[in-house]
Amino acid sequence: MDQPEIVECDVAIVGGGPAGCTCALYTSRADLKTVILDKNPAVGALAITSHIANYPGVDRSMTGEELLNQMRTQAIQYGTDYRRAQVFMVDIEEKGEGEETVKVVYTPDAIFRARALVLATGAMGRVSPPFPGEEEYLGHGVSYCATCDGAFYRDAEVAVFGMSLEAMEEAQFLTKFASTVHWITPSKPRPEDDHHVEELLSSGNVKKWPLTRLISVEGEVSGVTGVKVRQKGEDEDKVIPVEGAFIYGASGGGSRPITDFIGSKVEYDEGGGVIVNEDMETSIKGVFAIGDIRNTAFKQVVVAAADGCIAAMSIDKYLKGRKSVKVDWIHK
C-alpha cells in the first residue's frame, strides 16, 4: 500500500470558495507557502449562483462560477497550491510550551502539515435530506439565499419553505421583488415568533400556507415551475406555480456550517458556527475560520472575501511574530 504524500506548508486552507481563495491570494502574496484543499469547486454557494448582481466591480451578467474561477486563478497565479481533495480530519500536534503547534490535515492521498490552518468550508450542508427536485434545480430556481437571488424574481411568484427566523427574514426580503411570496410552513409558529409572523403577513403580497408539507420541487429544462405541497387534512397534493423555491428546512435553517471534519477541536455557537475573534482566529491559536462556516447572518460573497483578507493579515502577523497587522504587501 502506498504511503500518503507528506506536504509541509505555512498555511493550509480547507475550502476553495471566495473566503478561501481571497485568503490564499493574500497569504501567497506575503510569500507564505499556501495550499487550498477543495472538495469540489462546482458545488459551493457561489458556484451554483446563476448571476452575480451585487459584487462590486463585476458585470451583472457574470455567473458565480465564473467569478469563483477568476478568484481561484488569481490565487494560483500568486503561488497558491490548489488541490482537489476531500478532508476527512484535522488534528493539532502540541509542541513544547511557547512553541508553535502543527496543524495536520488528512486527505485520502496526502497529509498536510501547516503552521496555520484556515477553515473555509462554508454552510451548504442541509439540515435535513433534500426534497425531490431540490438538488436537480439548485441554482436554477432553488436557492438558499434570498439576499443573493431575490432580485432575479422581480414580479414573479416564489415559494419560501420553513418556520425558522431565517425563513421569515428571507421571505420578508423577497416581498420587495416578488409579486407573490407563498410562505409554506409545516407547523404553527412558536409564541416567541409572533412579532415576526405578524410583520411578514402585514405585507400584502404574502400568502401563507399553514400546516402544509413540501412534497417536491417541480420543473423543466428552463428551471423551477412550481412546488408540490400537501395541506393537513387533504388527501391530494397541490402544485403551486412558482419560478423560485427558497428552502430553509422543516424547522431549522436551510443550511448549516460544514464542520464534520473538525469535530470538537474548536468552539461553536448555538447555530453550529465556528466562533472567532476580530482576527478571525478560533479558540485554538493559529486556527482561523472564515466565511459562512462562522454562521454569519451576512451570507454574501463580499463578506466572505473580507473575512479571507482579515484572516490572511492576521496569519501574517501570527507567523511572523508581529504585534500589529501589515496593511499590504508588495509582490515583486
Beta strands, then each sheet from edge to edge (+ up, - down):
strand 1: 5-14
strand 2: 34-38
strand 3: 81-84
strand 4: 89-93
strand 5: 102-106
strand 6: 110-119
strand 7: 142-143
strand 8: 157-161
strand 9: 180-184
strand 10: 206-209
strand 11: 212-220
strand 12: 223-231
strand 13: 238-241
strand 14: 244-247
strand 15: 287-289
sheet 1: 3+ 2+ 1+ 6+ 5- 4+
sheet 2: 3+ 2+ 1+ 6+ 15+
sheet 3: 7+ 14+ 8+ 9+ 10+
sheet 4: 11+ 12- 13+
end
